[in-house]
Amino acid sequence: MFFSKLQVAGQVVLVPLDQIEPSPWQARRRFDQKELQALACSIRENGMLQPVTLLREGKDRYLLVAGERRVRAAKMIGMEKVPAILADYEDGQAATLALEENLRRQQLGPFEEAAALRQLLTIWNCTQSEGAKRMGLSQSALANKLRLLTVSPQVRTAAEEAALTERHIRALLRLEKEQDQLRLISEIAAGPLTVSQTERRVEQLLRGKKKRPARKGMVRDVRIFLNTVNRAVGLMKSAGIPASVEQRQEGDVLEYLVRIPKDKATLH
């Protein structure tokens, strides 16, 4: 993707870690502990080769713009200060830099990437078409990524825990019901299913749903059943059994209550 390059002015200074606040524009929700440990080992051996970028928030307080993984790794090995460049940005510029840093440098998950792209569109206050050009994406590619954010929080959590790819998620989006999407996620994880297998499974589920709904023949069948009940009650009456039937409708449910005196009925 192509992003604008914001110039960061200022010399490198050492800033205490306890004075740095987390970035409010951080797109990543999950941090791989093994990757952080590897980065921490590298920083211990070689030092922090690239300074973090901070925005001054007041006296002895700084807002992290770029470099959260480096800050986390530094804390893991007990560093007290980190090299930093103090940027002089307005909020919109700082947010743009932070999000672009996430998209360019980190391997974000599909939902994290989609959320970052949506934030950029909001900050830029532009259409998908205009945003896609600035990002170096086709409009359809951007739209497909943003569609991932239409799933429920439950589906997103399940998909992230199953480490689904963007194409896996796009395939299950064809299922309208949340419960169907959650079941499919379980199938994908248990298989595991490839993207092609997932797409074929979605086709099977969709074909099955087309066959099942609204069978008009059932309406006629129900009427036959009800007529059978009425005839049975009529036969009991003609045989001297004071049976009765009551029909009630509660919302979308039709209730039939047949009453037969206990001394006239033999129950098995």
N, C-alpha and C positions, 0 to 999 in steps of 0.2 A: 504494500500500500504506500501511497505517497502522502506525506504530511508536511505541513509548513514547518520550517525550522526556526524556532524561537531562539533568539540570541540571549545567552545568559552572561550578564556582565558581572564583574567582581572577582576579587582574588579568593583563593582557597583559605579558609579559616578552620580552626578546630572548635567544634561545638559539643558541649556535654549532651550525652544521650538523654538524660532526664529532663532536658529543656525542649526536646523535640516532640511535637504532637503528631499523631497519625494523619495521613492524608484523607480528607473527606471525599476525595475523588478517586480513591483506590477501587479499581474494577475487580481485582482478584479477591475472591471470598475464601479460597482454600490455598494453603501454602504447603507444599510438599516438604515434610520434615527431612527426608534424606537429601533433597536438593539444598535445603538450608544448611544442613550439617556439612555438606561438601563445600559450600560457599564459605562457611565459617572456617573450615580447615585451610582453604585457600587464602583467606584474609589473615589468618594466624601466621601462615608461612610467608606470604608475599606482601602483606599489608593491603589496605583498601586502595586499589589502583585507580578507581574512579570516584570522585567525591559525590556525595548526595547533594540534591538541590533543595534549598530551604527558602521559605518566605517568612520574613520577620513579622511576628504577630504582636510584639510589644517588648517590654524590657525582659530580657532573658527567656523569651518564649519564641519558638519557631514552628512553622507549619511545614510538614514534609510534602514536597512537591514531587520529587522523583527519588527512588532508591529505597523503598520499604524493605525489600529483601536484604539489601546490604545492612540496613539498620537492625533488622531482626537477627541476622547472622552475627553482627558485632556484639549484640547483647548476649548471644549464646556463649561467646568466648570471654565475656567479662570486660569488654572494652568500656571505658568511661567517656571517651570523646571520639568523634568521627570527623574526617575532613569534609568540609561542606562549602558549597558556593551559595552565597546569599543573593537571591534573585530579587529584582524590583519589578514585580508584576501587579497588574490589577487581577481581581479574582478570575475573570474570564480567561485571561492569558494563562494564569497558573493552572486552572482546571484543564485547559487545552493541552498544556505541556504534560501534565500528569497523565492524562488519558492517552495521549500519543506515546508517552514513554511505556505505558502498560501494553499497548497494542504492538509497539515496535520491538520491544526488548524481551517481553515475557511470553511464555506459552500459556495463554489464557484458555480456559475451558470455553465451550461453545456459548454458554449462557453469559459468562463473564465478558466475552468479546462482544456479544450482541448488546449487553447493557452499556458497555463503554461506547459503542457506536451510537446508540440512542442518546447518550449524554452529550456526545459531540454535536449531534444534530440540534439538540436543545440549546447548547451554548452558542453555536453558530447561527441559530435561528433561521435555518434554511430548509428547503424541501429535500426529500430523499434524492431527487434527481441531482440537485446542486451538491448535496453532501457526497453522493457517490463519486462525482467528478473530483472533488477535493481529496477523497480517500483513495482514488485510483481503482475504484470498483465499478462494475456495471450496476445499473439501477436494480436489475433483477437479483443480482448476487446480494446486494445490500438488503433488499426487501426480504429475501429468503432468510438472511441472518436475523433480521428483526422479528420475523414470524416466530422464532423460537421463544420469544418473551410472552407469547399468548398462552402458554401452558400454565396450569395452576401451580402454586407453590409446592404442593405435594408431588406433582409430576416432576417438577424441576429438581427437587431434592433426590427423588428416586433415580432420575436419569444421571445426576452428578455422581451419586454413590455407585452406580453401575458403570461409570466412566464411558457413557455413550458418546459417539462421535456426532458431529453436526448432521451428517447424512442419516444416521440412525434416528435422530430426533425428528428430522424433517419427514421421515417415513411414517413415524407414529402419529404425526400431526394430522394425518388423513382420518384418523379415528376421532369421532366427535366427543365421545364420553370419556370422562376422566378415568373411570374404573377400567375401561377397555385399554386405555393408554398405560395404566399402572400394571395391568396383567401382562401386556406385551413387553414392558420393560423387564419384568421378572423372567419372561421367556428368553429374551435376548441375553440377559445376564447368565441364566442357567445353561444356555446352549453351549458355548456362546454362539449367537447368530451373527453372520456377516451382514453387511448392508443389503446385499442381494437377497439373502435369505429372509431378512426382515421385511423387505419390500414385497416378497412373495407371500409372506405370512399375512401382511396387511391386506393384500388382494384376496386371500382366502377368507379373512374375517369380513371384509366388505361384501363379498359374494354371498356369504352365509346370511348376512343381515338383510340382503335384498330378497332372499327367498322366504324369510320368516314372517315379516310384518303383515298385518291386517289381512287375515284370510277371511274373505267374505262368506265362504262356506260355513264358517263357524257360527255366524249369526243364524243361519237356517238350522244348524245342528242344535243350538241352544233352544230354539223354538220347539224342536222335536222333543227335547228333554222335558221342557216345561209342559207340553201337551201330554207327555207320558205320565208326569206327576199328577196332572189334573184328572186323567183317565183313571189312574190308580185310586185316587181319593174318591172318585165317583163310584168305582166298583165296590170300595169298602162301604160307602153309604148304602148302596143297593143291597149289600149283604147284612145290613143292620148295624154296622160299626159307625158310630157317630164321629167320623174323622172330619177334619176341616183343614183348609189351606189358606194362608194369609200371604199376600204379596206386598212387599214394601220396597221403596226405592230410597237409598241413602247416598246422595251424591251420584257417583258413577257406578254404584253397586246396586244390583237388583237382588233382594232377599226373598226367599220362599220359605215359609214356616209351616210345616205340616204337624198337626196335633192329632194324636190318637190316644184315647183313654188307656191308662196302664192296665186296667183289668181286661181290656180287649186286645192287648198286644202281647205277643210272646217274643222276648228279646233273646238273642243268642250271642 
